Amino acid sequence: MVILFDVFNLSGNIFDIIFATKSQKIVGELLVNLMKEKGGEITKAEMSFIATQLHESSLVTEIHEPEYEGKKVKLSYNKRQFYDRILTPMKSMGLIYYDLYKKTYRLTDRFTKEMQSIGIMWQFELKKPVINSNIWKNQK
């Protein structure tokens, strides 16, 4: 997944940064909250239950968006798109870890560690010696 952000217009909400659409943001934030309610870890069956509830439009919750504040909302999200656009990218970014042996999904801090290592890679790049390309020699 590609994270595009503008340092001059950086949102204070991580879900605005990692998801491209408002619906993805809402569902991603809901998933994290549901996982937190279960101690940060849910089973494969519980994840499937969430995806099915979204697919059948039977998941009723409160969402923290100005136009929905304080209202119960019925959420709808295609099951396949939930796995393709929400869960899989969150796993690949290190936000969620799937344990093959326990068959559970767990919230992790690997994303933080990876972002820090990307920052360090950039610092090393800035300190690398100049590679002379000779492009400026012919400029008049």
C-alpha beads as a LAMMPS data file, in Angstrom:
LAMMPS data file: protein, C-alpha beads

140 atoms
139 bonds

1 atom types
1 bond types

-500.0 500.0 xlo xhi
-500.0 500.0 ylo yhi
-500.0 500.0 zlo zhi

Masses

1 110.0

Atoms # bond

1 1 1 0.000 0.000 0.000
2 1 1 1.171 3.499 -0.749
3 1 1 0.781 6.211 1.854
4 1 1 0.580 9.657 0.330
5 1 1 0.760 12.613 2.635
6 1 1 1.480 16.288 2.497
7 1 1 3.565 17.553 5.423
8 1 1 1.828 20.930 5.166
9 1 1 -1.671 19.421 5.438
10 1 1 -1.103 16.404 7.674
11 1 1 -4.243 15.188 9.399
12 1 1 -4.282 14.514 13.104
13 1 1 -6.045 11.197 12.428
14 1 1 -3.886 8.231 11.320
15 1 1 -6.816 6.708 9.417
16 1 1 -7.061 9.819 7.202
17 1 1 -3.415 9.253 6.264
18 1 1 -3.450 5.520 5.567
19 1 1 -6.803 5.180 3.789
20 1 1 -7.751 6.774 0.480
21 1 1 -11.510 7.096 0.940
22 1 1 -13.823 8.168 3.736
23 1 1 -15.585 4.786 3.803
24 1 1 -12.251 2.939 4.098
25 1 1 -11.264 5.269 6.928
26 1 1 -14.529 4.647 8.779
27 1 1 -14.321 0.863 8.412
28 1 1 -10.599 0.753 9.277
29 1 1 -11.150 2.826 12.399
30 1 1 -14.127 0.649 13.363
31 1 1 -12.046 -2.524 12.923
32 1 1 -9.285 -1.220 15.184
33 1 1 -11.834 -0.171 17.806
34 1 1 -13.557 -3.580 17.709
35 1 1 -10.168 -5.279 18.110
36 1 1 -9.314 -2.999 21.058
37 1 1 -12.611 -3.989 22.721
38 1 1 -11.376 -7.606 22.609
39 1 1 -7.972 -6.775 24.094
40 1 1 -6.277 -6.057 20.754
41 1 1 -6.653 -9.590 19.402
42 1 1 -9.514 -11.398 17.653
43 1 1 -9.897 -14.821 16.101
44 1 1 -10.234 -15.572 12.423
45 1 1 -13.905 -16.445 13.043
46 1 1 -14.498 -13.077 14.738
47 1 1 -12.872 -11.261 11.798
48 1 1 -15.118 -13.182 9.430
49 1 1 -18.127 -12.233 11.583
50 1 1 -17.215 -8.530 11.303
51 1 1 -16.789 -8.815 7.516
52 1 1 -20.123 -10.625 7.191
53 1 1 -21.929 -8.078 9.379
54 1 1 -20.560 -5.275 7.189
55 1 1 -21.486 -7.147 4.012
56 1 1 -25.051 -7.731 5.186
57 1 1 -25.390 -4.120 6.405
58 1 1 -26.289 -5.359 9.868
59 1 1 -23.457 -3.738 11.822
60 1 1 -24.870 -0.807 13.794
61 1 1 -22.427 1.532 15.528
62 1 1 -21.574 5.141 16.292
63 1 1 -18.941 6.736 14.085
64 1 1 -16.935 9.828 14.851
65 1 1 -17.682 11.975 11.837
66 1 1 -19.217 15.444 12.208
67 1 1 -22.339 14.622 10.186
68 1 1 -23.005 11.404 12.163
69 1 1 -21.961 12.521 15.662
70 1 1 -24.187 11.021 18.352
71 1 1 -26.209 8.915 15.907
72 1 1 -26.367 5.146 15.465
73 1 1 -25.370 4.251 11.904
74 1 1 -25.834 1.037 9.936
75 1 1 -22.576 0.371 8.099
76 1 1 -22.310 -1.462 4.811
77 1 1 -19.089 -2.637 3.175
78 1 1 -18.510 -5.394 0.638
79 1 1 -16.875 -8.452 2.246
80 1 1 -14.278 -8.955 -0.481
81 1 1 -13.381 -5.274 -0.478
82 1 1 -13.078 -5.406 3.317
83 1 1 -10.354 -8.025 3.005
84 1 1 -8.720 -6.430 -0.080
85 1 1 -8.847 -2.744 0.888
86 1 1 -8.912 -2.743 4.672
87 1 1 -7.481 -5.868 6.296
88 1 1 -4.758 -6.863 3.797
89 1 1 -3.239 -3.357 3.599
90 1 1 -3.320 -3.071 7.402
91 1 1 -1.471 -6.392 7.642
92 1 1 1.096 -5.386 5.004
93 1 1 1.775 -2.060 6.754
94 1 1 2.357 -3.774 10.090
95 1 1 -0.735 -2.423 11.833
96 1 1 -2.240 -5.895 12.226
97 1 1 -0.417 -9.219 12.552
98 1 1 -1.988 -12.565 11.661
99 1 1 -0.712 -15.495 13.734
100 1 1 -0.925 -18.611 11.542
101 1 1 -0.687 -20.996 14.495
102 1 1 -3.205 -19.367 16.809
103 1 1 -5.383 -18.197 13.885
104 1 1 -5.756 -14.753 15.427
105 1 1 -5.383 -11.155 14.266
106 1 1 -3.516 -8.840 16.651
107 1 1 -2.882 -5.087 16.661
108 1 1 0.877 -4.417 16.586
109 1 1 3.348 -1.530 16.737
110 1 1 5.414 -2.810 13.790
111 1 1 4.118 0.099 11.668
112 1 1 5.810 2.536 14.045
113 1 1 9.107 0.665 13.873
114 1 1 9.000 0.499 10.059
115 1 1 8.248 4.218 9.751
116 1 1 11.192 4.972 12.032
117 1 1 13.487 2.795 9.909
118 1 1 12.298 4.617 6.766
119 1 1 13.220 7.912 8.436
120 1 1 16.661 6.545 9.291
121 1 1 17.133 5.354 5.691
122 1 1 16.404 8.905 4.526
123 1 1 18.952 10.300 7.003
124 1 1 21.599 7.915 5.591
125 1 1 20.663 8.969 2.048
126 1 1 21.200 12.622 2.943
127 1 1 24.686 11.824 4.267
128 1 1 25.837 9.771 1.252
129 1 1 28.628 11.305 -0.828
130 1 1 27.752 13.110 -4.051
131 1 1 27.832 11.040 -7.220
132 1 1 29.080 13.318 -9.978
133 1 1 26.682 13.159 -12.932
134 1 1 28.496 15.755 -15.080
135 1 1 25.160 17.337 -15.968
136 1 1 26.213 20.790 -14.704
137 1 1 29.482 20.972 -16.694
138 1 1 27.759 21.697 -20.019
139 1 1 25.444 24.352 -18.615
140 1 1 26.257 27.914 -19.672

Bonds

1 1 1 2
2 1 2 3
3 1 3 4
4 1 4 5
5 1 5 6
6 1 6 7
7 1 7 8
8 1 8 9
9 1 9 10
10 1 10 11
11 1 11 12
12 1 12 13
13 1 13 14
14 1 14 15
15 1 15 16
16 1 16 17
17 1 17 18
18 1 18 19
19 1 19 20
20 1 20 21
21 1 21 22
22 1 22 23
23 1 23 24
24 1 24 25
25 1 25 26
26 1 26 27
27 1 27 28
28 1 28 29
29 1 29 30
30 1 30 31
31 1 31 32
32 1 32 33
33 1 33 34
34 1 34 35
35 1 35 36
36 1 36 37
37 1 37 38
38 1 38 39
39 1 39 40
40 1 40 41
41 1 41 42
42 1 42 43
43 1 43 44
44 1 44 45
45 1 45 46
46 1 46 47
47 1 47 48
48 1 48 49
49 1 49 50
50 1 50 51
51 1 51 52
52 1 52 53
53 1 53 54
54 1 54 55
55 1 55 56
56 1 56 57
57 1 57 58
58 1 58 59
59 1 59 60
60 1 60 61
61 1 61 62
62 1 62 63
63 1 63 64
64 1 64 65
65 1 65 66
66 1 66 67
67 1 67 68
68 1 68 69
69 1 69 70
70 1 70 71
71 1 71 72
72 1 72 73
73 1 73 74
74 1 74 75
75 1 75 76
76 1 76 77
77 1 77 78
78 1 78 79
79 1 79 80
80 1 80 81
81 1 81 82
82 1 82 83
83 1 83 84
84 1 84 85
85 1 85 86
86 1 86 87
87 1 87 88
88 1 88 89
89 1 89 90
90 1 90 91
91 1 91 92
92 1 92 93
93 1 93 94
94 1 94 95
95 1 95 96
96 1 96 97
97 1 97 98
98 1 98 99
99 1 99 100
100 1 100 101
101 1 101 102
102 1 102 103
103 1 103 104
104 1 104 105
105 1 105 106
106 1 106 107
107 1 107 108
108 1 108 109
109 1 109 110
110 1 110 111
111 1 111 112
112 1 112 113
113 1 113 114
114 1 114 115
115 1 115 116
116 1 116 117
117 1 117 118
118 1 118 119
119 1 119 120
120 1 120 121
121 1 121 122
122 1 122 123
123 1 123 124
124 1 124 125
125 1 125 126
126 1 126 127
127 1 127 128
128 1 128 129
129 1 129 130
130 1 130 131
131 1 131 132
132 1 132 133
133 1 133 134
134 1 134 135
135 1 135 136
136 1 136 137
137 1 137 138
138 1 138 139
139 1 139 140
